[in-house]
Amino acid sequence: MTAIQFFAARPALRFLSMAVLGSAALAASAQVTLPMWPVPATLQTLVVLLLGALGGSRLGAATVALYLAEGAMGLPVFAGGAGPAALMGPTAGFLLGFIPSALIAGLAGRGALRQGAVLTAAHLAVFVPGVLWLSTFVGFEKAWMAGFLLFVPGTAVKTALAFAVMRALRRG
């Protein structure tokens, strides 16, 4: 029996294996950091979009939940620390926003216009809880500037890259 046959015959094991691999990719993307205060720029949202778009809503959200659990347990998977304190700090809203982002990205379906719109919405879904949570630390105006506006150019590039990768791998 080949490895592909083994995993094909065991869907739960395949799902878990994919979630573990996805959480590792998400952890690696957190280490590609452009230090900014109070929220660093990373490649995490690119990976979150791809997890949802390529794996589907259920696997994407489960993978992000696994990643958050790993960080909460103290594994060094986040860009700025680990443990429960990281999920209470200024970036916690962004981290928690990864779950709805992956869920939304999983709805990309077919058609370039739909896929582009869904990936854009998925990326923006990270910012709603992120900016709101960050505003409890620095006020809304600073949170809007430092937690959203500064990220618009990078967000556009990462969304376009996720779109291109998804289209190439899914062939439409």
Secondary structure as a PSIPRED ss2 file (coil, helix, strand):
# PSIPRED VFORMAT (PSIPRED V4.0)

   1 M C   1.000  0.000  0.000
   2 T C   1.000  0.000  0.000
   3 A H   0.000  1.000  0.000
   4 I H   0.000  1.000  0.000
   5 Q H   0.000  1.000  0.000
   6 F H   0.000  1.000  0.000
   7 F H   0.000  1.000  0.000
   8 A H   0.000  1.000  0.000
   9 A C   1.000  0.000  0.000
  10 R C   1.000  0.000  0.000
  11 P H   0.000  1.000  0.000
  12 A H   0.000  1.000  0.000
  13 L H   0.000  1.000  0.000
  14 R H   0.000  1.000  0.000
  15 F H   0.000  1.000  0.000
  16 L H   0.000  1.000  0.000
  17 S H   0.000  1.000  0.000
  18 M H   0.000  1.000  0.000
  19 A H   0.000  1.000  0.000
  20 V H   0.000  1.000  0.000
  21 L H   0.000  1.000  0.000
  22 G H   0.000  1.000  0.000
  23 S H   0.000  1.000  0.000
  24 A H   0.000  1.000  0.000
  25 A H   0.000  1.000  0.000
  26 L H   0.000  1.000  0.000
  27 A H   0.000  1.000  0.000
  28 A H   0.000  1.000  0.000
  29 S H   0.000  1.000  0.000
  30 A H   0.000  1.000  0.000
  31 Q C   1.000  0.000  0.000
  32 V C   1.000  0.000  0.000
  33 T E   0.000  0.000  1.000
  34 L E   0.000  0.000  1.000
  35 P C   1.000  0.000  0.000
  36 M C   1.000  0.000  0.000
  37 W C   1.000  0.000  0.000
  38 P C   1.000  0.000  0.000
  39 V C   1.000  0.000  0.000
  40 P C   1.000  0.000  0.000
  41 A E   0.000  0.000  1.000
  42 T E   0.000  0.000  1.000
  43 L C   1.000  0.000  0.000
  44 Q H   0.000  1.000  0.000
  45 T H   0.000  1.000  0.000
  46 L H   0.000  1.000  0.000
  47 V H   0.000  1.000  0.000
  48 V H   0.000  1.000  0.000
  49 L H   0.000  1.000  0.000
  50 L H   0.000  1.000  0.000
  51 L H   0.000  1.000  0.000
  52 G H   0.000  1.000  0.000
  53 A H   0.000  1.000  0.000
  54 L H   0.000  1.000  0.000
  55 G H   0.000  1.000  0.000
  56 G C   1.000  0.000  0.000
  57 S H   0.000  1.000  0.000
  58 R H   0.000  1.000  0.000
  59 L H   0.000  1.000  0.000
  60 G H   0.000  1.000  0.000
  61 A H   0.000  1.000  0.000
  62 A H   0.000  1.000  0.000
  63 T H   0.000  1.000  0.000
  64 V H   0.000  1.000  0.000
  65 A H   0.000  1.000  0.000
  66 L H   0.000  1.000  0.000
  67 Y H   0.000  1.000  0.000
  68 L H   0.000  1.000  0.000
  69 A H   0.000  1.000  0.000
  70 E H   0.000  1.000  0.000
  71 G H   0.000  1.000  0.000
  72 A H   0.000  1.000  0.000
  73 M C   1.000  0.000  0.000
  74 G C   1.000  0.000  0.000
  75 L C   1.000  0.000  0.000
  76 P C   1.000  0.000  0.000
  77 V C   1.000  0.000  0.000
  78 F E   0.000  0.000  1.000
  79 A C   1.000  0.000  0.000
  80 G C   1.000  0.000  0.000
  81 G E   0.000  0.000  1.000
  82 A C   1.000  0.000  0.000
  83 G C   1.000  0.000  0.000
  84 P H   0.000  1.000  0.000
  85 A H   0.000  1.000  0.000
  86 A H   0.000  1.000  0.000
  87 L H   0.000  1.000  0.000
  88 M C   1.000  0.000  0.000
  89 G C   1.000  0.000  0.000
  90 P C   1.000  0.000  0.000
  91 T C   1.000  0.000  0.000
  92 A H   0.000  1.000  0.000
  93 G H   0.000  1.000  0.000
  94 F H   0.000  1.000  0.000
  95 L H   0.000  1.000  0.000
  96 L H   0.000  1.000  0.000
  97 G H   0.000  1.000  0.000
  98 F H   0.000  1.000  0.000
  99 I H   0.000  1.000  0.000
 100 P H   0.000  1.000  0.000
 101 S H   0.000  1.000  0.000
 102 A H   0.000  1.000  0.000
 103 L H   0.000  1.000  0.000
 104 I H   0.000  1.000  0.000
 105 A H   0.000  1.000  0.000
 106 G C   1.000  0.000  0.000
 107 L C   1.000  0.000  0.000
 108 A C   1.000  0.000  0.000
 109 G C   1.000  0.000  0.000
 110 R C   1.000  0.000  0.000
 111 G C   1.000  0.000  0.000
 112 A H   0.000  1.000  0.000
 113 L H   0.000  1.000  0.000
 114 R H   0.000  1.000  0.000
 115 Q H   0.000  1.000  0.000
 116 G H   0.000  1.000  0.000
 117 A H   0.000  1.000  0.000
 118 V H   0.000  1.000  0.000
 119 L H   0.000  1.000  0.000
 120 T H   0.000  1.000  0.000
 121 A H   0.000  1.000  0.000
 122 A H   0.000  1.000  0.000
 123 H H   0.000  1.000  0.000
 124 L H   0.000  1.000  0.000
 125 A H   0.000  1.000  0.000
 126 V H   0.000  1.000  0.000
 127 F H   0.000  1.000  0.000
 128 V H   0.000  1.000  0.000
 129 P H   0.000  1.000  0.000
 130 G H   0.000  1.000  0.000
 131 V H   0.000  1.000  0.000
 132 L H   0.000  1.000  0.000
 133 W H   0.000  1.000  0.000
 134 L H   0.000  1.000  0.000
 135 S H   0.000  1.000  0.000
 136 T H   0.000  1.000  0.000
 137 F H   0.000  1.000  0.000
 138 V H   0.000  1.000  0.000
 139 G C   1.000  0.000  0.000
 140 F H   0.000  1.000  0.000
 141 E H   0.000  1.000  0.000
 142 K H   0.000  1.000  0.000
 143 A H   0.000  1.000  0.000
 144 W H   0.000  1.000  0.000
 145 M H   0.000  1.000  0.000
 146 A H   0.000  1.000  0.000
 147 G H   0.000  1.000  0.000
 148 F C   1.000  0.000  0.000
 149 L H   0.000  1.000  0.000
 150 L H   0.000  1.000  0.000
 151 F H   0.000  1.000  0.000
 152 V H   0.000  1.000  0.000
 153 P H   0.000  1.000  0.000
 154 G H   0.000  1.000  0.000
 155 T H   0.000  1.000  0.000
 156 A H   0.000  1.000  0.000
 157 V H   0.000  1.000  0.000
 158 K H   0.000  1.000  0.000
 159 T H   0.000  1.000  0.000
 160 A H   0.000  1.000  0.000
 161 L H   0.000  1.000  0.000
 162 A H   0.000  1.000  0.000
 163 F H   0.000  1.000  0.000
 164 A H   0.000  1.000  0.000
 165 V H   0.000  1.000  0.000
 166 M H   0.000  1.000  0.000
 167 R H   0.000  1.000  0.000
 168 A H   0.000  1.000  0.000
 169 L H   0.000  1.000  0.000
 170 R H   0.000  1.000  0.000
 171 R C   1.000  0.000  0.000
 172 G C   1.000  0.000  0.000
